[in-house]
Amino acid sequence: MSETQPQPFDRRMLEALVCPRTGLRLDYDADKQELISKRARLAYPIRNGIPVMLTDEARLLE
């Protein structure tokens, strides 16, 4: 039985994605699989290669 690997995040998506709260660009954290909004201090998760751009799903950065 083979394990399925999660889909990788396509970095080209960074050109089109912005923070829903600030409208500003995002940084990609490959280790944590998150998109970071420095201004909003939020980290949006990436699940199976798909960014979850909902503020309710974002993690607050300290």
Distance bins in CASP14 RR format, pairs under 12 A and 6 or more apart:
PFRMAT RR
TARGET T0000
AUTHOR 0000-0000-0000
RMODE 2
METHOD distances of the structure
MODEL  1
4 48 0 0 0 0 1 0 0 0 0 0 0
5 48 0 0 0 0 1 0 0 0 0 0 0
5 49 0 0 0 0 0 1 0 0 0 0 0
6 33 0 0 0 0 1 0 0 0 0 0 0
6 45 0 0 0 0 0 1 0 0 0 0 0
6 46 0 0 0 0 1 0 0 0 0 0 0
6 47 1 0 0 1 0 0 0 0 0 0 0
6 48 1 0 1 0 0 0 0 0 0 0 0
6 49 1 0 0 1 0 0 0 0 0 0 0
6 50 0 0 0 0 1 0 0 0 0 0 0
7 13 0 0 0 0 0 1 0 0 0 0 0
7 33 0 0 0 0 0 1 0 0 0 0 0
7 46 0 0 0 0 1 0 0 0 0 0 0
7 47 0 0 0 0 1 0 0 0 0 0 0
7 48 1 0 1 0 0 0 0 0 0 0 0
7 49 1 0 1 0 0 0 0 0 0 0 0
7 50 1 0 0 1 0 0 0 0 0 0 0
7 51 0 0 0 0 0 1 0 0 0 0 0
8 28 0 0 0 0 0 1 0 0 0 0 0
8 30 0 0 0 0 1 0 0 0 0 0 0
8 33 0 0 0 0 1 0 0 0 0 0 0
8 46 0 0 0 0 1 0 0 0 0 0 0
8 48 0 0 0 0 1 0 0 0 0 0 0
8 49 1 0 0 1 0 0 0 0 0 0 0
8 50 0 0 0 0 0 1 0 0 0 0 0
9 17 0 0 0 0 0 1 0 0 0 0 0
9 26 0 0 0 0 0 1 0 0 0 0 0
9 28 1 0 0 1 0 0 0 0 0 0 0
9 29 0 0 0 0 0 1 0 0 0 0 0
9 30 1 0 0 1 0 0 0 0 0 0 0
9 31 0 0 0 0 0 1 0 0 0 0 0
9 32 0 0 0 0 0 1 0 0 0 0 0
9 33 1 0 0 1 0 0 0 0 0 0 0
9 34 0 0 0 0 1 0 0 0 0 0 0
9 35 0 0 0 0 1 0 0 0 0 0 0
9 44 0 0 0 0 0 1 0 0 0 0 0
9 45 0 0 0 0 0 1 0 0 0 0 0
9 46 1 0 1 0 0 0 0 0 0 0 0
9 47 0 0 0 0 1 0 0 0 0 0 0
9 48 0 0 0 0 1 0 0 0 0 0 0
9 49 1 0 1 0 0 0 0 0 0 0 0
9 50 0 0 0 0 1 0 0 0 0 0 0
9 51 1 0 0 1 0 0 0 0 0 0 0
9 52 0 0 0 0 0 1 0 0 0 0 0
10 16 0 0 0 0 0 1 0 0 0 0 0
10 17 0 0 0 0 0 1 0 0 0 0 0
10 28 0 0 0 0 0 1 0 0 0 0 0
10 46 0 0 0 0 0 1 0 0 0 0 0
10 48 0 0 0 0 0 1 0 0 0 0 0
10 49 1 0 0 1 0 0 0 0 0 0 0
10 50 0 0 0 0 1 0 0 0 0 0 0
10 51 0 0 0 0 1 0 0 0 0 0 0
11 17 0 0 0 0 0 1 0 0 0 0 0
11 26 0 0 0 0 0 1 0 0 0 0 0
11 27 0 0 0 0 0 1 0 0 0 0 0
11 28 1 0 0 1 0 0 0 0 0 0 0
11 29 0 0 0 0 0 1 0 0 0 0 0
11 30 0 0 0 0 1 0 0 0 0 0 0
11 35 0 0 0 0 0 1 0 0 0 0 0
11 46 0 0 0 0 0 1 0 0 0 0 0
11 49 0 0 0 0 0 1 0 0 0 0 0
11 51 0 0 0 0 0 1 0 0 0 0 0
12 28 0 0 0 0 0 1 0 0 0 0 0
13 25 0 0 0 0 0 1 0 0 0 0 0
13 26 0 0 0 0 1 0 0 0 0 0 0
13 28 0 0 0 0 1 0 0 0 0 0 0
13 35 0 0 0 0 1 0 0 0 0 0 0
13 44 0 0 0 0 0 1 0 0 0 0 0
13 46 0 0 0 0 1 0 0 0 0 0 0
13 49 0 0 0 0 1 0 0 0 0 0 0
13 50 0 0 0 0 1 0 0 0 0 0 0
13 51 1 0 0 1 0 0 0 0 0 0 0
13 53 0 0 0 0 0 1 0 0 0 0 0
14 25 1 0 0 1 0 0 0 0 0 0 0
14 26 1 0 0 1 0 0 0 0 0 0 0
14 27 0 0 0 0 1 0 0 0 0 0 0
14 28 1 0 1 0 0 0 0 0 0 0 0
14 29 0 0 0 0 0 1 0 0 0 0 0
14 30 0 0 0 0 0 1 0 0 0 0 0
14 35 1 0 0 1 0 0 0 0 0 0 0
14 36 0 0 0 0 0 1 0 0 0 0 0
14 44 0 0 0 0 0 1 0 0 0 0 0
14 46 0 0 0 0 0 1 0 0 0 0 0
14 51 0 0 0 0 1 0 0 0 0 0 0
15 25 0 0 0 0 1 0 0 0 0 0 0
15 26 0 0 0 0 0 1 0 0 0 0 0
15 28 0 0 0 0 0 1 0 0 0 0 0
16 25 0 0 0 0 0 1 0 0 0 0 0
16 26 0 0 0 0 0 1 0 0 0 0 0
16 35 0 0 0 0 0 1 0 0 0 0 0
16 51 0 0 0 0 0 1 0 0 0 0 0
16 53 0 0 0 0 0 1 0 0 0 0 0
17 23 0 0 0 0 1 0 0 0 0 0 0
17 24 0 0 0 0 0 1 0 0 0 0 0
17 25 0 0 0 0 1 0 0 0 0 0 0
17 26 1 0 1 0 0 0 0 0 0 0 0
17 27 0 0 0 0 0 1 0 0 0 0 0
17 28 0 0 0 0 1 0 0 0 0 0 0
17 35 1 0 0 1 0 0 0 0 0 0 0
17 36 0 0 0 0 0 1 0 0 0 0 0
17 37 0 0 0 0 0 1 0 0 0 0 0
17 44 0 0 0 0 1 0 0 0 0 0 0
17 46 0 0 0 0 0 1 0 0 0 0 0
17 50 0 0 0 0 0 1 0 0 0 0 0
17 51 1 0 0 1 0 0 0 0 0 0 0
17 52 0 0 0 0 0 1 0 0 0 0 0
17 53 1 0 0 1 0 0 0 0 0 0 0
18 24 1 0 0 1 0 0 0 0 0 0 0
18 25 1 0 0 1 0 0 0 0 0 0 0
18 26 1 0 0 1 0 0 0 0 0 0 0
18 27 0 0 0 0 0 1 0 0 0 0 0
18 35 0 0 0 0 1 0 0 0 0 0 0
18 37 0 0 0 0 1 0 0 0 0 0 0
18 39 0 0 0 0 0 1 0 0 0 0 0
18 40 0 0 0 0 0 1 0 0 0 0 0
18 44 0 0 0 0 0 1 0 0 0 0 0
18 51 0 0 0 0 0 1 0 0 0 0 0
18 53 0 0 0 0 1 0 0 0 0 0 0
19 25 1 0 0 1 0 0 0 0 0 0 0
19 26 1 0 1 0 0 0 0 0 0 0 0
19 27 0 0 0 0 0 1 0 0 0 0 0
19 35 0 0 0 0 1 0 0 0 0 0 0
19 36 0 0 0 0 1 0 0 0 0 0 0
19 37 1 1 0 0 0 0 0 0 0 0 0
19 38 0 0 0 0 1 0 0 0 0 0 0
19 39 1 0 0 1 0 0 0 0 0 0 0
19 40 1 0 1 0 0 0 0 0 0 0 0
19 41 0 0 0 0 0 1 0 0 0 0 0
19 42 1 0 0 1 0 0 0 0 0 0 0
19 43 0 0 0 0 0 1 0 0 0 0 0
19 44 1 0 0 1 0 0 0 0 0 0 0
19 51 0 0 0 0 0 1 0 0 0 0 0
19 53 0 0 0 0 1 0 0 0 0 0 0
19 54 0 0 0 0 0 1 0 0 0 0 0
19 55 0 0 0 0 1 0 0 0 0 0 0
19 58 0 0 0 0 1 0 0 0 0 0 0
20 26 0 0 0 0 0 1 0 0 0 0 0
20 35 0 0 0 0 0 1 0 0 0 0 0
20 37 0 0 0 0 1 0 0 0 0 0 0
20 39 0 0 0 0 0 1 0 0 0 0 0
20 40 0 0 0 0 1 0 0 0 0 0 0
20 42 0 0 0 0 1 0 0 0 0 0 0
20 44 0 0 0 0 1 0 0 0 0 0 0
20 51 0 0 0 0 0 1 0 0 0 0 0
20 52 0 0 0 0 0 1 0 0 0 0 0
20 53 1 0 1 0 0 0 0 0 0 0 0
20 54 1 0 0 1 0 0 0 0 0 0 0
20 55 1 0 0 1 0 0 0 0 0 0 0
20 56 0 0 0 0 0 1 0 0 0 0 0
20 57 0 0 0 0 0 1 0 0 0 0 0
20 58 0 0 0 0 1 0 0 0 0 0 0
21 37 1 0 0 1 0 0 0 0 0 0 0
21 38 0 0 0 0 0 1 0 0 0 0 0
21 39 0 0 0 0 1 0 0 0 0 0 0
21 40 1 0 1 0 0 0 0 0 0 0 0
21 41 0 0 0 0 1 0 0 0 0 0 0
21 42 1 0 0 1 0 0 0 0 0 0 0
21 44 0 0 0 0 1 0 0 0 0 0 0
21 53 0 0 0 0 1 0 0 0 0 0 0
21 54 0 0 0 0 0 1 0 0 0 0 0
21 55 1 0 1 0 0 0 0 0 0 0 0
21 56 0 0 0 0 0 1 0 0 0 0 0
21 58 0 0 0 0 1 0 0 0 0 0 0
21 60 0 0 0 0 0 1 0 0 0 0 0
22 36 0 0 0 0 0 1 0 0 0 0 0
22 37 1 0 0 1 0 0 0 0 0 0 0
22 38 0 0 0 0 1 0 0 0 0 0 0
22 39 1 0 1 0 0 0 0 0 0 0 0
22 40 1 0 1 0 0 0 0 0 0 0 0
22 41 0 0 0 0 1 0 0 0 0 0 0
22 42 0 0 0 0 1 0 0 0 0 0 0
22 44 0 0 0 0 0 1 0 0 0 0 0
22 55 0 0 0 0 0 1 0 0 0 0 0
22 58 0 0 0 0 0 1 0 0 0 0 0
23 37 0 0 0 0 1 0 0 0 0 0 0
23 39 0 0 0 0 1 0 0 0 0 0 0
23 40 0 0 0 0 1 0 0 0 0 0 0
23 42 0 0 0 0 0 1 0 0 0 0 0
23 53 0 0 0 0 0 1 0 0 0 0 0
23 55 0 0 0 0 0 1 0 0 0 0 0
24 35 0 0 0 0 0 1 0 0 0 0 0
24 36 0 0 0 0 0 1 0 0 0 0 0
24 37 1 0 0 1 0 0 0 0 0 0 0
24 38 0 0 0 0 1 0 0 0 0 0 0
24 39 1 0 1 0 0 0 0 0 0 0 0
24 40 1 0 0 1 0 0 0 0 0 0 0
24 41 0 0 0 0 0 1 0 0 0 0 0
24 42 0 0 0 0 0 1 0 0 0 0 0
25 35 0 0 0 0 1 0 0 0 0 0 0
25 36 0 0 0 0 1 0 0 0 0 0 0
25 37 0 0 0 0 1 0 0 0 0 0 0
25 38 0 0 0 0 1 0 0 0 0 0 0
25 39 0 0 0 0 1 0 0 0 0 0 0
25 40 0 0 0 0 0 1 0 0 0 0 0
26 34 0 0 0 0 1 0 0 0 0 0 0
26 35 1 0 1 0 0 0 0 0 0 0 0
26 36 1 0 0 1 0 0 0 0 0 0 0
26 37 1 0 1 0 0 0 0 0 0 0 0
26 38 0 0 0 0 1 0 0 0 0 0 0
26 39 0 0 0 0 0 1 0 0 0 0 0
26 40 0 0 0 0 1 0 0 0 0 0 0
26 42 0 0 0 0 1 0 0 0 0 0 0
26 43 0 0 0 0 1 0 0 0 0 0 0
26 44 1 0 0 1 0 0 0 0 0 0 0
26 46 0 0 0 0 0 1 0 0 0 0 0
26 51 0 0 0 0 1 0 0 0 0 0 0
26 53 0 0 0 0 1 0 0 0 0 0 0
26 58 0 0 0 0 0 1 0 0 0 0 0
27 34 0 0 0 0 1 0 0 0 0 0 0
27 35 1 0 0 1 0 0 0 0 0 0 0
27 36 1 0 1 0 0 0 0 0 0 0 0
27 37 0 0 0 0 1 0 0 0 0 0 0
27 38 1 0 0 1 0 0 0 0 0 0 0
27 39 0 0 0 0 0 1 0 0 0 0 0
27 40 0 0 0 0 0 1 0 0 0 0 0
27 42 0 0 0 0 0 1 0 0 0 0 0
27 43 0 0 0 0 1 0 0 0 0 0 0
27 44 0 0 0 0 0 1 0 0 0 0 0
27 61 0 0 0 0 0 1 0 0 0 0 0
28 34 1 0 0 1 0 0 0 0 0 0 0
28 35 1 0 0 1 0 0 0 0 0 0 0
28 36 1 0 0 1 0 0 0 0 0 0 0
28 37 0 0 0 0 0 1 0 0 0 0 0
28 43 0 0 0 0 0 1 0 0 0 0 0
28 44 0 0 0 0 0 1 0 0 0 0 0
28 46 0 0 0 0 1 0 0 0 0 0 0
28 49 0 0 0 0 0 1 0 0 0 0 0
28 51 0 0 0 0 1 0 0 0 0 0 0
29 35 1 0 0 1 0 0 0 0 0 0 0
29 36 1 0 1 0 0 0 0 0 0 0 0
29 37 0 0 0 0 0 1 0 0 0 0 0
29 38 0 0 0 0 0 1 0 0 0 0 0
29 42 0 0 0 0 0 1 0 0 0 0 0
29 43 1 0 0 1 0 0 0 0 0 0 0
29 44 0 0 0 0 0 1 0 0 0 0 0
29 45 0 0 0 0 0 1 0 0 0 0 0
29 46 0 0 0 0 1 0 0 0 0 0 0
29 51 0 0 0 0 0 1 0 0 0 0 0
29 59 0 0 0 0 0 1 0 0 0 0 0
29 61 0 0 0 0 0 1 0 0 0 0 0
30 36 0 0 0 0 0 1 0 0 0 0 0
30 46 0 0 0 0 1 0 0 0 0 0 0
30 49 0 0 0 0 0 1 0 0 0 0 0
31 43 0 0 0 0 0 1 0 0 0 0 0
31 46 0 0 0 0 0 1 0 0 0 0 0
32 43 1 0 0 1 0 0 0 0 0 0 0
32 44 0 0 0 0 0 1 0 0 0 0 0
32 45 0 0 0 0 1 0 0 0 0 0 0
32 46 0 0 0 0 1 0 0 0 0 0 0
32 59 0 0 0 0 1 0 0 0 0 0 0
32 61 0 0 0 0 0 1 0 0 0 0 0
33 43 0 0 0 0 1 0 0 0 0 0 0
33 44 0 0 0 0 0 1 0 0 0 0 0
33 45 1 0 0 1 0 0 0 0 0 0 0
33 46 1 0 1 0 0 0 0 0 0 0 0
33 47 1 0 0 1 0 0 0 0 0 0 0
33 48 0 0 0 0 1 0 0 0 0 0 0
33 49 1 0 0 1 0 0 0 0 0 0 0
33 50 0 0 0 0 0 1 0 0 0 0 0
33 51 0 0 0 0 1 0 0 0 0 0 0
33 52 0 0 0 0 0 1 0 0 0 0 0
33 59 0 0 0 0 0 1 0 0 0 0 0
34 42 0 0 0 0 1 0 0 0 0 0 0
34 43 1 0 1 0 0 0 0 0 0 0 0
34 44 1 0 0 1 0 0 0 0 0 0 0
34 45 1 0 1 0 0 0 0 0 0 0 0
34 46 1 0 0 1 0 0 0 0 0 0 0
34 47 0 0 0 0 0 1 0 0 0 0 0
34 49 0 0 0 0 0 1 0 0 0 0 0
34 51 0 0 0 0 1 0 0 0 0 0 0
34 52 0 0 0 0 1 0 0 0 0 0 0
34 53 0 0 0 0 0 1 0 0 0 0 0
34 57 0 0 0 0 0 1 0 0 0 0 0
34 58 0 0 0 0 1 0 0 0 0 0 0
34 59 1 0 0 1 0 0 0 0 0 0 0
34 60 0 0 0 0 0 1 0 0 0 0 0
34 61 0 0 0 0 1 0 0 0 0 0 0
35 42 0 0 0 0 1 0 0 0 0 0 0
35 43 1 0 0 1 0 0 0 0 0 0 0
35 44 1 0 1 0 0 0 0 0 0 0 0
35 45 0 0 0 0 1 0 0 0 0 0 0
35 46 1 0 0 1 0 0 0 0 0 0 0
35 47 0 0 0 0 0 1 0 0 0 0 0
35 49 0 0 0 0 0 1 0 0 0 0 0
35 50 0 0 0 0 0 1 0 0 0 0 0
35 51 1 0 1 0 0 0 0 0 0 0 0
35 52 0 0 0 0 1 0 0 0 0 0 0
35 53 1 0 0 1 0 0 0 0 0 0 0
35 54 0 0 0 0 0 1 0 0 0 0 0
35 57 0 0 0 0 0 1 0 0 0 0 0
35 58 0 0 0 0 1 0 0 0 0 0 0
35 59 0 0 0 0 0 1 0 0 0 0 0
35 61 0 0 0 0 0 1 0 0 0 0 0
36 42 1 0 0 1 0 0 0 0 0 0 0
36 43 1 0 1 0 0 0 0 0 0 0 0
36 44 1 0 0 1 0 0 0 0 0 0 0
36 45 0 0 0 0 0 1 0 0 0 0 0
36 46 0 0 0 0 0 1 0 0 0 0 0
36 51 0 0 0 0 0 1 0 0 0 0 0
36 58 0 0 0 0 1 0 0 0 0 0 0
36 59 0 0 0 0 1 0 0 0 0 0 0
36 60 0 0 0 0 0 1 0 0 0 0 0
36 61 1 0 0 1 0 0 0 0 0 0 0
37 43 1 0 0 1 0 0 0 0 0 0 0
37 44 1 0 0 1 0 0 0 0 0 0 0
37 51 0 0 0 0 0 1 0 0 0 0 0
37 53 0 0 0 0 1 0 0 0 0 0 0
37 55 0 0 0 0 1 0 0 0 0 0 0
37 58 1 0 0 1 0 0 0 0 0 0 0
37 59 0 0 0 0 0 1 0 0 0 0 0
37 60 0 0 0 0 0 1 0 0 0 0 0
37 61 0 0 0 0 1 0 0 0 0 0 0
38 61 0 0 0 0 1 0 0 0 0 0 0
39 61 0 0 0 0 0 1 0 0 0 0 0
40 53 0 0 0 0 0 1 0 0 0 0 0
40 55 1 0 0 1 0 0 0 0 0 0 0
40 58 1 0 0 1 0 0 0 0 0 0 0
40 59 0 0 0 0 0 1 0 0 0 0 0
40 60 0 0 0 0 1 0 0 0 0 0 0
40 61 0 0 0 0 1 0 0 0 0 0 0
41 55 0 0 0 0 0 1 0 0 0 0 0
41 58 0 0 0 0 1 0 0 0 0 0 0
41 59 0 0 0 0 1 0 0 0 0 0 0
41 60 1 0 0 1 0 0 0 0 0 0 0
41 61 1 0 1 0 0 0 0 0 0 0 0
41 62 0 0 0 0 1 0 0 0 0 0 0
42 52 0 0 0 0 0 1 0 0 0 0 0
42 53 0 0 0 0 0 1 0 0 0 0 0
42 54 0 0 0 0 0 1 0 0 0 0 0
42 55 1 0 0 1 0 0 0 0 0 0 0
42 56 0 0 0 0 0 1 0 0 0 0 0
42 57 0 0 0 0 1 0 0 0 0 0 0
42 58 1 0 1 0 0 0 0 0 0 0 0
42 59 1 0 0 1 0 0 0 0 0 0 0
42 60 1 0 0 1 0 0 0 0 0 0 0
42 61 1 0 0 1 0 0 0 0 0 0 0
42 62 0 0 0 0 0 1 0 0 0 0 0
43 51 0 0 0 0 0 1 0 0 0 0 0
43 52 0 0 0 0 0 1 0 0 0 0 0
43 53 0 0 0 0 0 1 0 0 0 0 0
43 55 0 0 0 0 0 1 0 0 0 0 0
43 57 0 0 0 0 1 0 0 0 0 0 0
43 58 1 0 0 1 0 0 0 0 0 0 0
43 59 1 0 1 0 0 0 0 0 0 0 0
43 60 1 0 0 1 0 0 0 0 0 0 0
43 61 1 0 1 0 0 0 0 0 0 0 0
43 62 0 0 0 0 0 1 0 0 0 0 0
44 50 0 0 0 0 0 1 0 0 0 0 0
44 51 1 0 1 0 0 0 0 0 0 0 0
44 52 1 0 1 0 0 0 0 0 0 0 0
44 53 1 0 1 0 0 0 0 0 0 0 0
44 54 1 0 0 1 0 0 0 0 0 0 0
44 55 0 0 0 0 1 0 0 0 0 0 0
44 56 0 0 0 0 0 1 0 0 0 0 0
44 57 1 0 0 1 0 0 0 0 0 0 0
44 58 1 0 1 0 0 0 0 0 0 0 0
44 59 0 0 0 0 1 0 0 0 0 0 0
44 60 0 0 0 0 0 1 0 0 0 0 0
44 61 0 0 0 0 0 1 0 0 0 0 0
45 51 1 0 0 1 0 0 0 0 0 0 0
45 52 1 0 1 0 0 0 0 0 0 0 0
45 53 0 0 0 0 1 0 0 0 0 0 0
45 54 0 0 0 0 1 0 0 0 0 0 0
45 55 0 0 0 0 0 1 0 0 0 0 0
45 56 0 0 0 0 0 1 0 0 0 0 0
45 57 1 0 0 1 0 0 0 0 0 0 0
45 58 1 0 0 1 0 0 0 0 0 0 0
45 59 1 0 0 1 0 0 0 0 0 0 0
46 52 1 0 0 1 0 0 0 0 0 0 0
46 53 0 0 0 0 1 0 0 0 0 0 0
46 57 0 0 0 0 0 1 0 0 0 0 0
46 58 0 0 0 0 0 1 0 0 0 0 0
46 59 0 0 0 0 0 1 0 0 0 0 0
47 53 0 0 0 0 0 1 0 0 0 0 0
47 54 0 0 0 0 0 1 0 0 0 0 0
47 57 0 0 0 0 1 0 0 0 0 0 0
50 57 0 0 0 0 0 1 0 0 0 0 0
51 57 0 0 0 0 1 0 0 0 0 0 0
51 58 0 0 0 0 0 1 0 0 0 0 0
52 58 0 0 0 0 1 0 0 0 0 0 0
52 59 0 0 0 0 0 1 0 0 0 0 0
END
